[in-house]
Amino acid sequence: MGLAEYRELWGDGHLTPEKPEVPAHAVTVWAFWSHLNAQRLPGFEQLSPLTSTEFVGWAALLGHDFSTTEIEWLIFMDGAWLKEVSEQRHKKSERDKRQAKEAKD
């Protein structure tokens, strides 16, 4: 599930992690991750992490050799993004449950 599909399903703003300020030395890695993230396939209950196969395939298409450090950044960024999305989904679910209960009462 890409960011557009995520926003359509879960809304915008409070449920979409904000783009952080990216240091100049990490712009290439951020752009690379952003392209892959936009093509992310949905999971059944949650978003699936990007795989090393996706990293390698996309890098080959771009003709870019990523360093080990850059690959570690990609994995870390993806994990951090997935964690934030999961936390926001949980908060939304709890809020929806609370609102539904209040509407019943």
URRA-V717173 format. One record per helix or strand of 3 or more residues. SS is the DSSP state (@ for helix, = for strand). FROM is the first residue (numbers start at 1). TO is the last residue. Records with the same first field share a line. If there is no record, write none. Layout:
# URRA-V717173
SS: FROM-TO, FROM-TO
This chain:
# URRA-V717173
@: 3-10, 24-38, 52-62, 68-104
